Amino acid sequence: MREITYAQAICEAMSEEMRRDPKVFFMGEDVGAYGGAFGVSAGMLNEFGKERVRDTPISEAAIMGAAVGAAMTGMRPIIEIMFSDFISCCFDGLCNQAAKTRYMFGGQTTMPIVVRAPAGSGTGAAGQHSQSPEAWICNMPGLKVVVPSTPYDAKGLIKAAIRDNNAVVVLEQKLLYRTKGDVPEGDYIVPLGEAAIRREGKDVTIVTYGRMVARCLEAAEQAKEAGIDVEVIDLRTLVPLDKHAVIASAMKTGRVMIVHEACKTGGFGGELAAVITESEAFNYMDAPILRICGADVPIPYNPKLEASIVPTTPVILDGIKKVME
Amino acid sequence: MTPLQAYDLMVSIRLFEEAIERLFLEGHIAGTAHTCIGQEAVAVGVAAALQPHDAMTSTHRGHGHFIARGADPRRVMAELFGREAGYSRGRGGSQMMMDPALGFYGANGITGGSIPFAAGLALDAQLKKSGRVTACLFGDGASNQGVFHETLNLASLWKLPILFIVENNGYAMSTPTTRGLANPCIADRAHAYNMPGVTVDGNDFFAVREQVQKLVEAARSGAGPALIECLTYRISGHSRGDPRTYRSREEELSAQKQDPLLRMESHLTKHESLPIATLVAHQKQAQALIDEAIRFCETAPLPDPLDYLAEVLT
């Protein structure tokens, strides 16, 4: 199979959907000639023209609003928020309008919007360009949240998101944009709400997503040398959550560790831990659930500081050993 | 729309809102509602200037806009009663009602919340070349939200077919415009975004209709957006239970002399030579419809609590 990057896979997903459906269009800051801050939409302006690949002023609230209005009347907008941190600038449009309109107005409209936003640290861009804001969004009924960890999933999940009748926030992992992987040419879908078991194991379950998946797999390989057989679940979609996959794995291994880059307090890991303890898996647990998460600080600028406050492979490995005690 | 039809709508809105205030006081309706008594000429004047396929967005004070656009008062009231027959099946209440079939895309509980998505409706019209113009209604308070500025800039830049219509009723809740606007003329702001800005007497149905008609057709022909400031007065309080301690009764009495309904009645009797008895008959007819709406709501079925998840992420 052909290998392309995560960024190219996203571009291909958008382009294929725009060819398939004239209602799909794309807008955001510097997405046209510049190709987006991370180059994801490079070339799309040439193919689709400035009507369907629209550069906007730096006005996140107006961009989000324009998407909500167009979606209410039958278009299927994709918007790019240059950094997921800037979602705070259009929180009303996302959380009070896009998330609620369908329900509050008694189902008289759908809300087919895709909000693409690069997330995560590791670029030295500091506290306002490096966050992982999924917890803000997962707490908002009416929104779906997707975090692809591979180029294959990025394409398939974004195509599914574009075809969904609800607002879907895709937290793209900016450190994965240049990673390569197998991606089929042409149409396929990765359904929203289905987790993937990336590695089967019988001793410990790691529930994770996004760029932490690779680190967890690395730690799992190292744990094998210590005789620990680790299962790694990549959630892929946080809302709707594939509870079945999480609970089934927890029941199988009896030991669970949750790993995410976002800070711990109020983070999605707490929700995952609660989902497990509220389920029948509770009776199978042989150890307390452990969360390995980002530190509760704004992402610092200094590269060493920055690297030290998100879960690293050795820290994840230590966690695996601790859960096994 | 004939002047008498406009009068009928204005009377319906007035009587509807008076009924809502009474039903609240009597405990028949829960939650909150913002009535638009005194602002009927803006709602009906704008509606009269639009084509059936045009779009309208509204505010937290939206019953009048919706009724002017053709909503069934029974179903508006049913929503306030929280009934399944309401426009939002009892999920939205006073501030969340829409009917896409009427081109009405909703009141909004967030001050200024509908301004950005109204631009999205206009973008949809531009992309589809549908010839639809969006009338985006909001208040003087909303004009101080950041989204007002972002959206006017974007709409002007893209020449979107949209009219921004601000109902300046003198108060953002309790804060008078003298303490909320650095420049009391909101229409002036249009010039910053390179679009026409006009101020009209918002208590005069004919003035509102004429101005909106002119600019709506300009927008339809590709001239881009405009900002229309309608000067009016909120005779009612901000919402249920507003003691109106921030303004004097003298001021209210003086403002009531400009009551848009009285001015319309004066026009109909003086310029259209309608006898007062005709107007009284029309008022009685409107009251009968409101009374019938209340009776309808009292017995209309409530939503099934087990159905609370409907329309979430399906």
Interface residues (C-beta under 8 A of the other chain):
Chain A: F25 E51 T56 P57 S59 A61 A62 I63 M64 G65 A66 A67 V68 G69 A70 A71 M72 T73 G74 M75 P77 D92 G93 N96 Q97 T101 R102 Y103 M104 F105 G106 G107 Q108 T109 P141 G142 K144 N165 N166 V239 P240
Chain B: A55 G86 Y87 S88 R89 G90 R91 G92 M96 M97 M98 D99 P100 Y105 G106 N108 G109 I110 G113 I115 P116 F117 A118 A119 G120 L121 A122 L123 D124 A125 L127 K128 T134 G146 V147 E150 T151 N153 L154 L157 A310 E311 V312 L313 T314
